[in-house]
Amino acid sequence: MNRLRAAAAALLATVTVVAAVGLGTSPASAAPAGLPGMDVSSHQGNVNWSAAWNNGARFAYVKATEGTYYTNPYFAQQYNGSYNVGMIRGSYHFARPDTTSGATQANYFVDHGGGWSKDGRTLPGALDIEYNPYGATCYGLSQSAMRSWIASFVNQYYARTGRWATIYTTTDWWTTCTGNTSQFAANNPLWIARYASTVGTLPAGWPTYSFWQWSSSGVFPGDQNVWNGTLDRLRVLACNGPC
């Protein structure tokens, strides 16, 4: 996600090229099966949520934070606006494993919009862990160190909220930078990014995906996504069981 919305304009061309290589270059011509949704960041500005709802979007993930130095200036309009039109919404954090610890960034995320409440309309926060738009693909970390960083983040997020964070990634990045670990598959829902007509091979341990970001543009503002199930099942994820 961050690669398509790099804050530094000078990086945009490079970031876009990397995204095309990493995610696949043949977007699906039509939305895959599943419940339609979207994700947005400051790149979208003030979103027309009523129009997105009328076009069929039923959930949204909204960028809240990056590292420990950035908060989305449009977060309130996007996070509250999606909720107010009836969507199930959640927030996400763009990871910077080269700057501070996973636990430190989890705390920053929770303190700046990444919390969770059992209202039936709020998804567990998501960790956006992917290609580095600012430098080395794996942020200068070994595969072992990256696994430890992710564990630090998701464990602290769980300690703060009682929920396991959704993990957003690509199979290629996950394989390259974590050694294709399966250690998070039992607890953390998978949000896979692949801009192609099929979802492809998933990271190790996950038998299926929860969310699929299948295109960077389409009928909704921001990226196009589907939830791999029905609205009732998405409410179960939001509630962590029955509400």
Salt bridges, closest charged atoms under 4 A:
ASP39 OD1 - ARG5 NH2 3.81
GLU66 OE1 - LYS63 NZ 2.70
ASP98 OD2 - ARG96 NH2 2.87
ASP111 OD1 - ARG160 NH2 2.74
GLU130 OE1 - ARG3 NE 2.65
ASP223 OD2 - ARG5 NH2 2.78
ASP232 OD1 - ARG235 NH1 3.17
